[in-house]
Amino acid sequence: MNALIRMRLAGFLRTGRAVAPLLAGLVTLGLLYGGGRAQPAEAYGVSAVVLFPVIAWQTKILLDVEPDVQRRLAQVAVGVARERSAGLLAAGVAALVTVGVGLLFPWLVGGVSGPVEPGDRSIPVGLALGLWAHLVAVPAAVALGALASRASVGGAGYGVAVLALGGVGAVVLGLSGSVVPWLAPPIMAAARATGGGAAALTLVGLSMWAVAWSAVVVGGYLWRRRARG
């Protein structure tokens, strides 16, 4: 299965399909940090929100690179479960690279402020919270991108619709005061938590929410793959 993961990542890079989501992410982050400096926790919380649709789109592109016939041959070679797991794991690796870029970018452009006085621990705490917020977004974004992939929905139009509804819904349903916040991944709630100094129990709860939501969507993706053969 490791060879299949490497093959899919290599195809994603060598075909140049990785360029579009990378540029989209950089442009989005540039606009985000172009307005001035912010504390790391606050900046990274918003960064995780804006990178969520980028990672979902990146996942769809990565999974769509492989031709359908080649995907079926992979199922014969390694088994159905391993073939599908390899795609999700490859998308997860690519998502972590995007997260690394998102965490590094603001320091390169001066988008975050440093410690205001000796002994100020806002930087390490902000980095830890920022990393957590991005890691909360990753499984949900990968799950959404997989559900929107060609192997799951078929036509490109359906895939775009799934991405659009998922991306917009994650923001709208995640707003404070939403009556059905559980329908969306907790990326907005995580952004609020990073800026508001949430308790550890709250962070654990949001992490569990993200895992549960992602598991449901991945289950939908696997069901669609099974239904489509």
N, C-alpha and C positions, 0 to 999 in steps of 0.2 A: 504493500500500500504506500510505503514511503516513496517508491519510484513513481507511482501514479501522482502523488502530491507534487513531487518535483517536476514532473512532466507538465502538469497543468500550470504551475507557476511559471515554468519556462515558456510555455505557449503564450501566457498572458503578457510576458515581458517582450518576447521576440517578435510578436506580431504588432507591437506598438500600442496595444489596447490599454496598457497601463497609463499612457500619457494623458488621456482625457480626464480621468478622475483625479490624477495628480495635479494637473493644472487647475481643475475646478476647486480642489481643496486649497491650493496655494492662493488663488484669487479670493476665495471666500475668507481665508484667514487674513489675507492682506487688508481686505475691507474691514474685518472685525477689529484688527489691531491698529488700523490707520487713524482711528479717532483719538488716540492718546493712550497713556499708560494706565494700567489697572493692577490691583493686587493679584498675585498668581491664582489664588483660589477662585476669585470671581471671574477672571479671564478664562481660566480653563473650564469652568462650568459652562460658560457660553460656547466655548470652542467645541466641547463634546456635543452640544446640541447641533451646531452647524455642520459638524463632520458626520453626524448620523446619516443624513441622506446621501452624502458623498460615499461613505463606506457601503451603504446598501446598493448604490448604483455600481460601485466598483465590484461588488460581489456578483451582481447580475452579469456584468461584462465578463468577468473571469469564468463563470460557469457556462456562458454562451460561446466562448472561444472554441471549445471542443466540438467537432462535427458530431451529429447524432449517431452516425455509423460507428465512429471511433468510441463513443460512449458505450454503445452496445457491446463492442468488442471488449472493452474494459470490464464490463459486467461479467462476461463469459470468463475472462482471464482471472479476475480476483474475487468475483462474487458480487451480488447486488448490494449487499450491506456495505462492503468495503468500498465499492465504487462511489456510493453516495456519501459515505463518511469522508473519503478522500477529497471530494469537492468542497465540502464544508470546512475541512481542516485547511485546505489550500487557501480558501477565502479568509479564514481566520488569521493565517500567517500574513497575508497581504494587508488585512485590516490592522494588525499590530504595527506593521511598518508605517501605515498612514497615521496611526496614533503617535508613533515616535516623531514623525514630522510635525504633527500638531503640537506636541510638547516642546519641541526644540525651536520652532519657527518664531514665537514671540520674543525669545531671547536674541535672535539674530536681527530683528527689526526694532528692538527697543520697545516692545509692546507691554512689558510688565515692569513694575517698579520694584526696586531692591529694598533691603531692610532700612527702616527709617532711623534706627538707633542700634548701638552695639547690644548683642544678645537678643535681638528681635528674631523670633522663630516663625515669622509669617511665611518666609520662603520655603523651608522644609515642610511645614504644615500645608502650605498651598500646593506644593508639588505633589504631596501624598494625596490630598483631596482631588487634585486635578487628574492624577493618574487613575484614581478610583472612578471618577466621573466618566472618563473615556472608556475604562474597562466595563463599566455598566452599559455603555452604549454599544460596544462591539458585538456581543452575542445577538442583541436585538437587531442591529443593522445587518449582520450576516444572515440571520433568519429571514428578514424581510427581503433581502436581495435574492436569496435562494428561492423564496416563494414566487418572486417575479421573474425567475429565469425561464428560458425557452423550454427546458425539459419539464417544467412545472405547468406553465400556462399556455404554451404553444406559440401563438402569434406575438409579435413585438408590441402591438397596440395594447394587448392585455397586460404585458409586463410593465409597460410605462404607466398604465392605470394603477396597477398594484403599488408601484413605487410612489406615485404621486399621492394616492390615498393614504399610504402608510406614512410617508414623510409629513404631509400636512396634518394628518390625524394625530401623529405623535405630538405635535406642537399644540394643536387646538384642544385636544382632549386632555393634554397634560397641563393646561393652564390652571392656575389657582382658582378653586371654586368649581371645577368641572364636576358634573354629577356622575360621570362614568369614567374616572381616570384609569381604572383597571383595564379598559379597552386598549390603552396605549402603553408602550414601554415607559419606564420612569425616568426618561432623560430630562424632562423639564423639572421634575421633582428633585433629581440629582443636582441640577444646576442651582436650584434654590437652596439645597442643602449645603453646597460648597460655599455659597456666599453668606449663609446665615449661621455657620458654626453649629451644625446639627450634632446631636448626641450620637455616640457610637451605635446605640441600639437602632436609631433611625437609619443609619448607613447600612447596617446589616439587613434591616427590613427591606430597604430599597434594592439591595443586591439580590435578595431572594425573589422579590417581585420581578426583577429583570430576568433572572434565570427561568422563573415559571412562565413568563410571557414568551420568552424565546423558545422554550420547550414546546409550548402550544403551537407556535408558528412553524417551527421545524417539523412538528408532527403533521401539520397541514401540508407542508412541502413534500414530505415522504408519502403522504396519502395521495397527493396529486401525481407524484412520480409513479406510484403503484397503479393508479387508475389509468394513466396514459401508457403504461407498459414500458 
